[in-house]
């Protein structure tokens, strides 16, 4: 589902305007991002957990040439599904 589809779903469920639905979706997404930034994770009970994940620097290979390259350390976000959500699917 795209962000615009989520906004449309919120609009249909609540009867609010396009601007209000877009603002609500943006607010929820920004809250998740800020929670991960400040606390390292953001948990929605019954849905899942978004958690910051640190990737260590490592060696990789260029797929075209086979040449060894250094891949720098990076940060990403992992999502773990809650048991209740898994069970409902």
N, C-alpha and C positions, 0 to 999 in steps of 0.2 A: 504494500500500500504506500502510495506517495504522500507527501505532506499535504498537497492540495486535496487528495481524496480523504485524508483524515479530517481536514478542515470542513469539507463538505458533509462528512458523516456527523461531525459535531453540530453543524448548522441544522441538519435534518432532525437530529435527536433533541435539540434544545429550542429550535425555532428562533435562534438569534440571527443577527445580520452577518454578512460575509466578513466585514471588518472585525466584528466581535469574535467570530469563530477563529479567524486567522490570529487574532491577538491571544486568544486562549491557548491555541496550539503552540504558538511561539513562546508563551509564558511557561508552559509545561516543559517544552524542550530546553529552554534556557535554564530552568530550575534543575533539570537533570544534569546538564553540563556543569553548572556551578557546584552542585553536590559532588560530582566526581572530582572536580578541580580542588575543592576545599577539603573534603573528607576522604577522598580516594575511592569512594563508592557511593551509589545511590540505590536504595532498596525499596521496591514497591511490593509489599506483602501480597502474596497470591499471584504476582505477575513475574517478578524476577529481579535480578541485581545487575546494575551496570557498574563495572569496576575498572579502575585504571590498571593497566598491565605494562610493566617495563620490559622491553626486549633488549637483551644484551648485544653488544657488538659481536659480529661473527664474520667468518669467511664465507664467501659465496662464489658463484661462477657466472660469467657472462654466457648466456645460453648460445649465442652465435659463435663466439670464438673459443669458449672453454677456458678463457683466461680467469685466474683467481682474482677476486676483487674483495675489498674490505667493505662490509656493510656496517654503518654506524649504529650505535644504540638509538632506540626510539621508544616512544610511548604510544600506546594504543588503548582502546577501550574494549573490554570483553563483556558479553552479556550471558548470564546464567539464568536459565528458565526456572521458575519456582515449581515445586512438585505439584501444586494445585493446578497450575496452568498446563503442565505436561499431562496430567491426568484427564483434564477436560478435552484435550485434543484427541 
